[in-house]
Amino acid sequence: MKNIILTISALLFSLYAFSQDTTSTQTAVFNLPKGSKKLSKQQYSDYSKSFKKRPDLLPNDHTYTKDGLLIIIRNRAIEYNIKTPLQKRKMQLDDGFKEAKLYVLQSSIENIDGMNYLIFEYKIDGDYRLNFYTDYVNDSYTIGIINYKSEDREKAHQYLDKLLKNLRFKRVANE
């Protein structure tokens, strides 16, 4: 069981952390729902202690809080010139969650305003995460992570819906 959890942790870490920041090639532009508060690294550290498991911050992460939710938005570049299609990413995550016997509430690919998103939601150590990955724009993609407590599930989904409906990308020609 420990090996399975380590395997899924490594998979998630590789999907989140091994990529490079891409603000120079792609910019995600979004309007946060009213009342969202941007967090400094120290504020993130303090606020995130209310969750048993929290994602580590990476350079250039955008962190916010609203009504008990902890939100992280990341832009990432492809690695080694390999683009992993959302369907393959979904299969990898589904397999990893199944092996780790994590409680998955949702795993789907949805199209919102012409952009495909991989959306997955799972329970980890009593807390919940609602995540999304965008399809590639230029040679990068955007990741969103919403940490929430069970009583805030509806708020998390409302926040995600508003965020995805307002997410736009500035397409930049590759040099």
Secondary structure as GFF3:
##gff-version 3
##sequence-region A 1 175
A	DSSP	alpha_helix	2	17	.	.	.	ID=ss1
A	DSSP	beta_strand	27	29	.	.	.	ID=ss2
A	DSSP	beta_strand	37	38	.	.	.	ID=ss3
A	DSSP	alpha_helix	41	48	.	.	.	ID=ss4
A	DSSP	beta_strand	62	66	.	.	.	ID=ss5
A	DSSP	beta_strand	69	77	.	.	.	ID=ss6
A	DSSP	alpha_helix	86	100	.	.	.	ID=ss7
A	DSSP	beta_strand	103	112	.	.	.	ID=ss8
A	DSSP	beta_strand	115	124	.	.	.	ID=ss9
A	DSSP	beta_strand	127	134	.	.	.	ID=ss10
A	DSSP	beta_strand	140	148	.	.	.	ID=ss11
A	DSSP	three_ten_helix	150	152	.	.	.	ID=ss12
A	DSSP	alpha_helix	153	166	.	.	.	ID=ss13
A	DSSP	beta_strand	168	170	.	.	.	ID=ss14
###
